[in-house]
């Protein structure tokens, strides 16, 4: 039973951290509406490893907050 509780807490912590990442990316793009970042640039700026950053950016594209340009840069969606 204790193991299940530990997993639930770690899952909640993971979900909270993931939400913080999304909010941080949204905040950066809102503060700088002309921001145009490649995956590598975004990962460096945000201090994330590339796979995590890629997941966050692609999710924000799917949600319509960002769009990916033909060059592979991420910008605010119109």
FENFEN-V715811 format. One record per run of one state. SS is the DSSP state (@ for helix, = for strand, . for the rest). FROM is the first residue (numbers start at 1). LEN is the number of residues. Records with the same first field share a line. If there is no record, write none. Layout:
SS->FROM-LEN, FROM-LEN
This chain:
.->1-1, 32-5, 38-1, 47-3, 63-3, 69-5, 77-2
@->2-30, 39-8, 50-13
=->37-1, 66-3, 74-3
